[in-house]
Amino acid sequence: MKTWYKIIPVLMVLNVLLLSGCVDTLTVTKDSFAQEEEWQESAVIEYPTTVTEDGQKGTVLFRLGNNGRFAWLESPLDPFKVGNAPKIMWLFWGKEEELKGVVRVEAVQKGTNKKMTVFTTSNKPETLHPFYGANHSLMSNVRMPDEGGLWRFEVYIDGKPFGYVVVNVQE
């Protein structure tokens, strides 16, 4: 029993060393995303639904953002191909004051840091448009890049990074 108090400082030092190995060293500035983020294609959830007025069934795909604060709905019938402009429903979760801003989406190609603006709103919304449980939603066509491969679609609201998805754009 008397030696137990001698072990506590050793355990505390080991704990600090173990936890320090778990800390992410990526940094994000106020105006951009970290350059070393993962380049793994974003998760997709398939959701069965009625897709036509006459009741035909189909599937809607939810592509999840990196931080759980946004997603987009996409159609499997409108794939991400070079030169295509698929229709996307953007879903955002957050506080009203942070969501009422100009939305800009930029695509960054893996390995090249080639960047292009693929979508932007022209003005701030006066009211939010809740949809599918999200606090705000937008419908848009998104211009796909001119080259295939992995692309990170970075979402900014009023110039501040909001999140991103990674998509494999097909040739």
C-alpha positions as CSV (number, residue, x, y, z in Angstrom):
1,M,0.0,0.0,0.0
2,K,2.8,2.4,0.8
3,T,4.3,2.2,-2.7
4,W,1.0,3.0,-4.5
5,Y,1.6,6.8,-4.3
6,K,4.9,6.4,-6.1
7,I,3.2,4.8,-9.2
8,I,0.7,7.5,-9.7
9,P,3.1,10.1,-11.2
10,V,4.4,7.4,-13.6
11,L,0.9,6.5,-14.7
12,M,0.1,10.2,-15.2
13,V,3.2,10.7,-17.5
14,L,2.3,7.6,-19.5
15,N,-1.3,8.8,-19.9
16,V,-0.1,12.2,-21.2
17,L,2.3,10.5,-23.7
18,L,-0.4,8.2,-24.9
19,L,-3.0,11.1,-25.3
20,S,-0.5,13.4,-27.1
21,G,-0.1,10.7,-29.8
22,C,-3.9,11.0,-30.5
23,V,-3.9,14.8,-31.2
24,D,-4.4,15.8,-34.8
25,T,-1.7,18.1,-36.1
26,L,-3.8,19.5,-38.9
27,T,-4.5,23.2,-38.8
28,V,-7.3,25.1,-40.4
29,T,-7.0,28.8,-41.0
30,K,-10.1,31.1,-40.8
31,D,-10.2,31.3,-44.6
32,S,-9.4,27.8,-45.8
33,F,-9.4,24.1,-45.1
34,A,-6.2,22.3,-44.0
35,Q,-4.1,21.1,-46.9
36,E,-3.5,17.6,-45.6
37,E,-7.1,16.4,-45.0
38,E,-8.0,12.9,-45.9
39,W,-8.8,12.1,-49.5
40,Q,-11.2,9.3,-49.0
41,E,-14.5,9.4,-50.9
42,S,-17.2,10.7,-48.7
43,A,-19.8,8.2,-47.2
44,V,-23.1,7.7,-49.1
45,I,-26.4,6.6,-47.6
46,E,-29.0,5.1,-50.0
47,Y,-32.5,6.1,-49.2
48,P,-35.5,4.5,-51.0
49,T,-38.2,6.9,-52.1
50,T,-40.9,7.6,-54.7
51,V,-39.2,9.4,-57.6
52,T,-42.0,10.0,-60.0
53,E,-45.5,11.5,-59.8
54,D,-47.0,8.1,-60.9
55,G,-45.4,6.4,-57.8
56,Q,-42.4,4.7,-59.3
57,K,-39.8,3.8,-56.6
58,G,-36.2,4.8,-56.8
59,T,-33.2,5.7,-54.6
60,V,-31.9,9.0,-53.5
61,L,-28.3,9.2,-52.3
62,F,-27.2,11.2,-49.3
63,R,-23.5,12.2,-49.5
64,L,-22.3,13.1,-46.1
65,G,-20.0,16.1,-45.3
66,N,-16.9,15.6,-43.3
67,N,-18.2,17.2,-40.1
68,G,-21.8,16.1,-39.9
69,R,-23.1,19.6,-40.5
70,F,-24.1,19.3,-44.1
71,A,-24.9,16.7,-46.7
72,W,-26.2,16.7,-50.3
73,L,-28.8,14.6,-52.0
74,E,-27.9,13.3,-55.4
75,S,-29.5,11.1,-58.0
76,P,-27.9,7.8,-59.1
77,L,-29.4,8.7,-62.5
78,D,-27.3,11.9,-62.7
79,P,-23.7,10.7,-62.1
80,F,-20.6,12.8,-61.3
81,K,-18.9,12.7,-64.7
82,V,-16.5,15.1,-66.4
83,G,-18.5,18.0,-68.0
84,N,-21.8,16.9,-66.4
85,A,-23.9,19.3,-64.2
86,P,-25.9,17.2,-61.8
87,K,-28.7,18.6,-59.7
88,I,-28.0,18.6,-56.0
89,M,-30.0,19.4,-52.9
90,W,-27.7,20.9,-50.3
91,L,-28.7,20.3,-46.6
92,F,-27.2,22.3,-43.8
93,W,-27.4,22.0,-40.0
94,G,-26.4,24.9,-37.8
95,K,-27.5,28.2,-36.3
96,E,-29.6,30.6,-38.3
97,E,-27.0,33.4,-38.2
98,E,-24.2,31.2,-39.6
99,L,-26.4,29.7,-42.4
100,K,-27.8,33.0,-43.7
101,G,-24.9,33.8,-45.9
102,V,-23.6,33.5,-49.5
103,V,-22.7,29.9,-50.3
104,R,-19.7,29.2,-52.4
105,V,-18.5,25.7,-53.4
106,E,-15.0,25.2,-54.7
107,A,-13.6,21.9,-56.1
108,V,-10.0,21.0,-55.4
109,Q,-8.3,18.1,-57.3
110,K,-6.2,15.6,-55.3
111,G,-2.5,15.9,-55.9
112,T,-2.6,19.0,-58.0
113,N,-4.4,21.6,-55.8
114,K,-6.2,22.7,-59.0
115,K,-9.2,24.7,-57.8
116,M,-12.4,25.9,-59.4
117,T,-15.6,27.4,-58.3
118,V,-18.5,25.0,-59.1
119,F,-21.4,26.8,-57.5
120,T,-22.2,30.1,-55.7
121,T,-25.4,31.8,-54.6
122,S,-25.9,35.4,-55.7
123,N,-27.1,36.7,-52.4
124,K,-27.9,35.9,-48.7
125,P,-31.2,34.2,-48.1
126,E,-33.8,36.3,-46.2
127,T,-35.2,33.1,-44.6
128,L,-33.9,29.6,-44.1
129,H,-35.5,26.7,-46.0
130,P,-35.7,23.6,-43.8
131,F,-35.9,20.2,-45.5
132,Y,-35.4,16.6,-44.5
133,G,-34.7,17.7,-40.9
134,A,-32.0,20.1,-42.0
135,N,-32.1,23.7,-40.8
136,H,-31.5,25.0,-44.4
137,S,-31.5,23.7,-47.9
138,L,-30.6,24.8,-51.4
139,M,-31.2,23.3,-54.8
140,S,-28.5,23.7,-57.5
141,N,-26.8,22.3,-60.5
142,V,-23.1,21.8,-59.9
143,R,-20.6,22.1,-62.7
144,M,-18.3,19.1,-62.6
145,P,-14.6,19.6,-63.2
146,D,-13.0,19.0,-66.6
147,E,-10.8,16.1,-65.4
148,G,-11.7,12.9,-63.6
149,G,-10.3,11.7,-60.3
150,L,-10.8,12.5,-56.6
151,W,-12.1,16.1,-56.0
152,R,-12.9,17.7,-52.6
153,F,-15.9,20.0,-52.8
154,E,-15.3,22.7,-50.2
155,V,-18.3,24.6,-48.9
156,Y,-17.9,28.2,-47.7
157,I,-20.6,30.3,-46.2
158,D,-19.9,34.1,-46.2
159,G,-16.3,33.2,-47.0
160,K,-15.8,30.9,-43.9
161,P,-15.1,27.2,-44.3
162,F,-18.2,25.1,-43.5
163,G,-17.2,21.6,-44.6
164,Y,-16.4,19.4,-47.6
165,V,-17.2,16.2,-49.4
166,V,-14.8,14.1,-51.5
167,V,-16.2,12.7,-54.8
168,N,-14.7,10.5,-57.5
169,V,-15.5,12.3,-60.7
170,Q,-15.7,9.8,-63.5
171,E,-14.1,10.3,-67.0
